[in-house]
Amino acid sequence: MSKSVQKTMPGTMPVETLLQGLEDVQLLHDSRKLIELLTGITGEPAVVWGDSIIGFGQYSYTYASGRSGIYFLTGFSIRKQTISIYTNIYLAAEDPQLKALGKFRHGKSCIYVRRLSDIRLDILEKLLRFSVGKLREMHP
């Protein structure tokens, strides 16, 4: 039986190097705004995880299977057309705050936006503060 290896890990690439690769001025502006917001929420510096995720803080986890690893508390990645914001906790579609967020798509633990001006940053901050708090409570 082969042991799986965690692929997304904190790296050594400076965040600024990743940002310099952005050609879209709006994505660059939004990325800097998210770095400011997420640093304020977590109290942790921005770190590049893998080759395209900017993560903040980290926690250790162990599954019932015994598999364990580390992951960032919250973060985001920049795609060509969207920004993926990682909450790392399940987001229920019926959550009133999520409904009030604005124009976005979402997965189980991720929010996808085209630009930050499409969403309410005050609501995003509340959602992310909740998720970071929950993760820190679950994984001290």
Secondary structure by P-SEA (a helix, b strand, c coil): ccccccccccccccaaaaaaacccaaaaaaaaaaaaaaaaaccccccccccccccccccccccccccccccccccccccccbbbbbcccccccccccccccccccccccbbbbcccccccaaaaaaaaaaaaaaaaaacc
